Amino acid sequence: MSGGIPPVKKPTTTGEAQIHKIRITLTSRNVSALEKVCTELIRGAKEHNLRVKGPVRIPTKVLHITTRKSPCGEGTNTWDRYEMRIHKRLIDLQSPSEIVRQITTINIEPGVEVEVTVADA
């Protein structure tokens, strides 16, 4: 009996890259630009034969601001109402991270924010 610690086995890497779960979050105030970027991302992912889930449409955030029209506070009480709608889409991919870099090199419309989150499978 050798009272030592058993040897540590190193993980073997084959020729394939590690598969990651990747979540792409798209946010915009303009729905048409957002949908255009979503379709381009999904089309690029399907050309590389990746597993795609989405676009998942998250409920729209509506931000309201109500303010008085009169700068001095006198006169008739009249109000201006403004709102801003923020639309969000989620796309889930399962692929190596190098392929995602190739997919996300598309032209992204102005006003669309892209956030990429990578998690191990």
C-alpha positions in Angstrom: 0.0 0.0 0.0 1.4 3.3 -1.1 -0.2 6.0 1.1 0.2 8.6 -1.7 -2.3 10.6 -3.7 -3.5 9.0 -6.9 -2.2 10.6 -10.1 -4.4 13.3 -11.6 -5.7 12.5 -15.0 -5.5 15.4 -17.5 -8.5 15.8 -19.8 -7.8 14.7 -23.3 -8.6 17.1 -26.1 -9.6 15.8 -29.4 -9.4 17.7 -32.7 -12.8 19.3 -32.0 -13.2 22.6 -30.2 -15.2 22.7 -27.0 -19.0 23.4 -27.5 -20.3 26.4 -25.5 -23.8 27.5 -24.8 -24.0 31.1 -26.1 -26.8 33.6 -25.4 -27.0 36.6 -27.6 -29.2 39.4 -26.2 -30.3 42.1 -28.7 -31.9 45.4 -27.4 -33.2 48.3 -29.4 -35.9 51.0 -29.6 -36.5 50.2 -33.3 -38.3 46.9 -33.9 -37.5 46.6 -37.7 -33.8 47.1 -37.1 -33.9 44.5 -34.3 -35.7 41.9 -36.3 -33.3 42.4 -39.3 -30.3 41.7 -37.1 -32.0 38.7 -35.6 -32.7 37.1 -39.0 -29.2 37.7 -40.2 -27.7 36.1 -37.0 -30.0 33.1 -37.3 -29.3 32.7 -41.0 -25.6 32.8 -40.4 -25.9 30.2 -37.6 -28.0 27.8 -39.8 -25.4 28.1 -42.6 -22.8 26.7 -40.1 -25.3 24.0 -39.0 -25.6 25.1 -35.4 -28.3 24.4 -33.0 -30.4 27.6 -32.6 -33.2 28.5 -30.3 -35.0 31.8 -30.8 -35.5 34.6 -31.3 -37.3 34.7 -27.9 -39.3 37.9 -27.7 -39.0 39.4 -24.2 -42.0 41.7 -23.2 -41.5 45.4 -24.2 -40.5 47.8 -21.5 -42.4 51.1 -21.8 -40.8 54.0 -20.0 -43.2 57.0 -19.4 -42.3 60.6 -18.6 -45.1 63.2 -17.9 -44.0 66.8 -17.6 -45.7 70.2 -17.5 -45.7 72.2 -20.8 -45.4 75.6 -19.0 -41.8 76.4 -18.0 -42.8 78.9 -15.3 -45.7 76.9 -13.6 -48.4 79.5 -14.3 -51.3 79.3 -16.6 -53.4 76.3 -17.5 -52.2 72.9 -16.3 -51.2 71.3 -19.5 -49.0 68.2 -19.6 -46.8 66.5 -22.2 -46.6 62.7 -22.1 -43.6 61.0 -23.6 -42.8 57.3 -23.8 -39.9 55.2 -25.0 -40.4 51.5 -25.9 -37.4 49.1 -25.4 -37.6 45.8 -27.3 -35.5 42.8 -26.5 -34.7 39.5 -28.2 -32.8 36.4 -27.0 -31.0 33.9 -29.3 -29.4 30.7 -27.8 -26.7 28.9 -29.8 -24.6 25.8 -29.1 -21.3 26.0 -30.9 -17.5 26.6 -30.5 -16.7 30.2 -29.7 -14.7 30.7 -33.0 -17.7 30.1 -35.1 -19.7 32.6 -33.1 -17.1 35.3 -33.8 -17.6 34.6 -37.5 -21.4 34.8 -37.2 -21.4 38.1 -35.2 -19.2 39.9 -37.8 -22.3 40.9 -39.7 -23.3 44.6 -40.1 -25.3 45.5 -37.0 -27.9 48.2 -37.5 -27.4 51.5 -35.7 -29.4 51.6 -32.4 -29.2 47.8 -31.8 -27.1 46.8 -28.8 -25.7 43.2 -28.8 -24.6 41.4 -25.7 -22.9 38.0 -25.9 -22.8 35.7 -22.9 -20.8 32.4 -23.0 -21.3 29.5 -20.6 -19.7 26.1 -20.7 -21.9 23.2 -21.9 
